[in-house]
């Protein structure tokens, strides 16, 4: 897979397969293409060459078929992107009602179960502005899960949060990982990468430089780029 922004080659010959149930953490310096990779998997960014397949089906470039397959890919962004004028419960039920055509009672029951699962069941009738950043991000995770996705993409889900709220979101993600959710996570949280990842992808300059287990990556990175990156990150 390749992706250009004008003359800029931002993803270079990316060849990646994520087996079902695997948690892949994508690390790398700013500008390495991590977030772009995340966005191309959901076709939020078109690619210039290559194929993206979810569960064996190629992801179409546009149209109804794309909407249907995109529903199988949950996405959680840096910003929570919740609808401000809808309650948390309404935010979580919106996708199942509109896209999956779920019955309202069933959608609400599942939404409440998911809010319980992410630890904010008592916030269901509040509006996003009444919640902390960490609670809003957990609501966004519940909203993505409500679509019963086959894979979850996280694009730096804790980078907009105050430090004391980061852990509650990471704990929710760790629980998801333990439950066997297929996940691709772009993050700077090294603790999460060590604890929850099955696999670490290290990117630099739009390329996958390393693809290894967390243990190998943190103990003995193979490339100078990764050693340099870890040296800077882990000394702070």
C-alpha positions as a Python dict, from the first residue, in 0.01 Angstrom:
ca = {
    (1, 'X'): (0, 0, 0),
    (2, 'X'): (124, 350, -89),
    (3, 'X'): (-11, 692, 1),
    (4, 'X'): (95, 1032, -132),
    (5, 'X'): (0, 1382, -25),
    (6, 'X'): (94, 1564, -346),
    (7, 'X'): (464, 1492, -402),
    (8, 'X'): (504, 1369, -42),
    (9, 'X'): (527, 989, -12),
    (10, 'X'): (377, 941, 335),
    (11, 'X'): (321, 561, 332),
    (12, 'X'): (581, 358, 146),
    (13, 'X'): (503, 2, 42),
    (14, 'X'): (322, -90, 365),
    (15, 'X'): (253, -463, 382),
    (16, 'X'): (75, -555, 702),
    (17, 'X'): (-147, -838, 816),
    (18, 'X'): (-324, -837, 1151),
    (19, 'X'): (-466, -1177, 1252),
    (20, 'X'): (-798, -1189, 1435),
    (21, 'X'): (-764, -1127, 1808),
    (22, 'X'): (-420, -966, 1782),
    (23, 'X'): (-334, -634, 1947),
    (24, 'X'): (-87, -436, 1735),
    (25, 'X'): (65, -116, 1872),
    (26, 'X'): (213, 126, 1618),
    (27, 'X'): (497, 342, 1751),
    (28, 'X'): (720, 599, 1588),
    (29, 'X'): (822, 965, 1586),
    (30, 'X'): (583, 1241, 1476),
    (31, 'X'): (540, 1252, 1100),
    (32, 'X'): (626, 885, 1055),
    (33, 'X'): (288, 802, 897),
    (34, 'X'): (124, 626, 1196),
    (35, 'X'): (-202, 823, 1200),
    (36, 'X'): (-223, 822, 821),
    (37, 'X'): (-194, 442, 828),
    (38, 'X'): (-480, 428, 1078),
    (39, 'X'): (-697, 656, 865),
    (40, 'X'): (-631, 469, 540),
    (41, 'X'): (-747, 140, 693),
    (42, 'X'): (-1090, 299, 741),
    (43, 'X'): (-1074, 477, 404),
    (44, 'X'): (-1084, 816, 575),
    (45, 'X'): (-780, 876, 356),
    (46, 'X'): (-777, 726, 5),
    (47, 'X'): (-471, 525, -94),
    (48, 'X'): (-278, 561, -420),
    (49, 'X'): (-200, 194, -468),
    (50, 'X'): (-262, -136, -295),
    (51, 'X'): (-554, -318, -133),
    (52, 'X'): (-709, -303, 214),
    (53, 'X'): (-911, -607, 319),
    (54, 'X'): (-1116, -665, 635),
    (55, 'X'): (-1195, -1027, 718),
    (56, 'X'): (-1103, -1132, 366),
    (57, 'X'): (-1317, -869, 189),
    (58, 'X'): (-1156, -584, -3),
    (59, 'X'): (-1260, -243, 128),
    (60, 'X'): (-1433, -55, -157),
    (61, 'X'): (-1323, 302, -229),
    (62, 'X'): (-1666, 456, -182),
    (63, 'X'): (-2044, 407, -182),
    (64, 'X'): (-2283, 190, 13),
    (65, 'X'): (-2056, -113, 18),
    (66, 'X'): (-1789, 99, 188),
    (67, 'X'): (-2037, 219, 453),
    (68, 'X'): (-2133, -141, 523),
    (69, 'X'): (-1778, -265, 559),
    (70, 'X'): (-1667, 47, 745),
    (71, 'X'): (-1926, -41, 1010),
    (72, 'X'): (-1706, -345, 1086),
    (73, 'X'): (-1415, -115, 1172),
    (74, 'X'): (-1450, 79, 1497),
    (75, 'X'): (-1244, 398, 1519),
    (76, 'X'): (-1147, 603, 1822),
    (77, 'X'): (-973, 935, 1756),
    (78, 'X'): (-767, 1182, 1960),
    (79, 'X'): (-1072, 1406, 1978),
    (80, 'X'): (-1380, 1232, 2106),
    (81, 'X'): (-1610, 1352, 1824),
    (82, 'X'): (-1924, 1298, 2032),
    (83, 'X'): (-2239, 1484, 1929),
    (84, 'X'): (-2265, 1767, 2183),
    (85, 'X'): (-2645, 1798, 2159),
    (86, 'X'): (-2709, 1428, 2224),
    (87, 'X'): (-2682, 1241, 2553),
    (88, 'X'): (-2411, 978, 2597),
    (89, 'X'): (-2677, 706, 2554),
    (90, 'X'): (-2799, 870, 2232),
    (91, 'X'): (-2442, 897, 2103),
    (92, 'X'): (-2385, 524, 2160),
    (93, 'X'): (-2717, 411, 2008),
    (94, 'X'): (-2700, 633, 1698),
    (95, 'X'): (-2487, 401, 1481),
    (96, 'X'): (-2680, 79, 1556),
    (97, 'X'): (-3013, 257, 1494),
    (98, 'X'): (-2912, 432, 1169),
    (99, 'X'): (-2660, 192, 1014),
    (100, 'X'): (-2741, -149, 1159),
    (101, 'X'): (-3118, -79, 1174),
    (102, 'X'): (-3132, -220, 1527),
    (103, 'X'): (-3456, -195, 1725),
    (104, 'X'): (-3448, 98, 1968),
    (105, 'X'): (-3500, -111, 2284),
    (106, 'X'): (-3226, -353, 2182),
    (107, 'X'): (-2986, -69, 2091),
    (108, 'X'): (-3044, 102, 2426),
    (109, 'X'): (-3000, -220, 2622),
    (110, 'X'): (-2670, -291, 2447),
    (111, 'X'): (-2557, 71, 2490),
    (112, 'X'): (-2617, 53, 2865),
    (113, 'X'): (-2424, -274, 2885),
    (114, 'X'): (-2133, -114, 2698),
    (115, 'X'): (-2134, 196, 2916),
    (116, 'X'): (-2121, -39, 3215),
    (117, 'X'): (-1833, -222, 3051),
    (118, 'X'): (-1630, 98, 3007),
    (119, 'X'): (-1717, 213, 3358),
    (120, 'X'): (-1952, 507, 3292),
    (121, 'X'): (-2299, 352, 3322),
    (122, 'X'): (-2400, 636, 3557),
    (123, 'X'): (-2326, 898, 3287),
    (124, 'X'): (-2575, 765, 3026),
    (125, 'X'): (-2820, 1057, 3047),
    (126, 'X'): (-2558, 1333, 3061),
    (127, 'X'): (-2428, 1537, 2769),
    (128, 'X'): (-2063, 1518, 2657),
    (129, 'X'): (-1979, 1860, 2803),
    (130, 'X'): (-2077, 1733, 3149),
    (131, 'X'): (-1816, 1456, 3137),
    (132, 'X'): (-1441, 1463, 3192),
    (133, 'X'): (-1214, 1401, 2894),
    (134, 'X'): (-1143, 1048, 3012),
    (135, 'X'): (-1513, 974, 3046),
    (136, 'X'): (-1582, 1118, 2700),
    (137, 'X'): (-1313, 900, 2545),
    (138, 'X'): (-1458, 593, 2718),
    (139, 'X'): (-1799, 692, 2578),
    (140, 'X'): (-1638, 711, 2233),
    (141, 'X'): (-1500, 358, 2282),
    (142, 'X'): (-1849, 235, 2382),
    (143, 'X'): (-1992, 406, 2074),
    (144, 'X'): (-1744, 223, 1848),
    (145, 'X'): (-1815, -110, 2022),
    (146, 'X'): (-2190, -63, 1977),
    (147, 'X'): (-2146, -139, 1607),
    (148, 'X'): (-2003, -483, 1695),
    (149, 'X'): (-1687, -417, 1493),
    (150, 'X'): (-1447, -688, 1380),
    (151, 'X'): (-1149, -463, 1441),
    (152, 'X'): (-1090, -148, 1647),
    (153, 'X'): (-856, 131, 1536),
    (154, 'X'): (-725, 377, 1796),
    (155, 'X'): (-546, 691, 1674),
    (156, 'X'): (-358, 833, 1973),
    (157, 'X'): (-667, 799, 2193),
    (158, 'X'): (-502, 949, 2503),
    (159, 'X'): (-304, 1237, 2352),
    (160, 'X'): (-575, 1500, 2417),
    (161, 'X'): (-631, 1391, 2777),
    (162, 'X'): (-501, 1532, 3104),
    (163, 'X'): (-237, 1296, 3246),
    (164, 'X'): (-458, 1176, 3533),
    (165, 'X'): (-725, 1063, 3287),
    (166, 'X'): (-494, 866, 3059),
    (167, 'X'): (-484, 554, 3275),
    (168, 'X'): (-861, 505, 3291),
    (169, 'X'): (-879, 499, 2911),
    (170, 'X'): (-577, 268, 2883),
    (171, 'X'): (-735, 34, 3140),
    (172, 'X'): (-1050, 15, 2927),
    (173, 'X'): (-837, -63, 2620),
    (174, 'X'): (-637, -325, 2811),
    (175, 'X'): (-961, -497, 2913),
    (176, 'X'): (-1071, -499, 2548),
    (177, 'X'): (-739, -654, 2447),
    (178, 'X'): (-779, -927, 2711),
    (179, 'X'): (-1126, -1003, 2576),
    (180, 'X'): (-973, -1081, 2236),
    (181, 'X'): (-1070, -772, 2035),
    (182, 'X'): (-857, -724, 1723),
    (183, 'X'): (-691, -385, 1773),
    (184, 'X'): (-452, -152, 1593),
    (185, 'X'): (-338, 121, 1831),
    (186, 'X'): (-131, 427, 1742),
    (187, 'X'): (1, 557, 2072),
    (188, 'X'): (292, 705, 2265),
    (189, 'X'): (200, 506, 2577),
    (190, 'X'): (494, 270, 2617),
    (191, 'X'): (344, 102, 2924),
    (192, 'X'): (38, 2, 2725),
    (193, 'X'): (257, -126, 2441),
    (194, 'X'): (454, -343, 2683),
    (195, 'X'): (152, -472, 2871),
    (196, 'X'): (-125, -515, 2615),
    (197, 'X'): (39, -554, 2273),
    (198, 'X'): (100, -886, 2104),
    (199, 'X'): (309, -706, 1846),
    (200, 'X'): (486, -372, 1805),
    (201, 'X'): (519, -202, 1467),
    (202, 'X'): (777, 77, 1458),
    (203, 'X'): (740, 329, 1176),
    (204, 'X'): (974, 601, 1051),
    (205, 'X'): (953, 814, 735),
    (206, 'X'): (641, 631, 614),
    (207, 'X'): (794, 284, 635),
    (208, 'X'): (761, -9, 872),
    (209, 'X'): (1110, -30, 1015),
    (210, 'X'): (1049, -302, 1275),
    (211, 'X'): (778, -557, 1342),
    (212, 'X'): (840, -760, 1655),
    (213, 'X'): (716, -865, 1997),
    (214, 'X'): (705, -594, 2268),
    (215, 'X'): (969, -787, 2462),
    (216, 'X'): (1215, -791, 2173),
    (217, 'X'): (1142, -433, 2069),
    (218, 'X'): (1197, -279, 2412),
    (219, 'X'): (1488, -502, 2506),
    (220, 'X'): (1682, -507, 2180),
    (221, 'X'): (1551, -291, 1896),
    (222, 'X'): (1722, -388, 1570),
    (223, 'X'): (1741, -51, 1396),
    (224, 'X'): (1926, 269, 1484),
    (225, 'X'): (1600, 464, 1432),
    (226, 'X'): (1417, 257, 1694),
    (227, 'X'): (1709, 275, 1939),
    (228, 'X'): (1721, 652, 1898),
    (229, 'X'): (1342, 679, 1943),
    (230, 'X'): (1338, 464, 2257),
    (231, 'X'): (1637, 650, 2397),
    (232, 'X'): (1448, 977, 2373),
    (233, 'X'): (1112, 845, 2494),
    (234, 'X'): (1228, 630, 2783),
    (235, 'X'): (1466, 883, 2934),
    (236, 'X'): (1191, 1143, 2989),
}
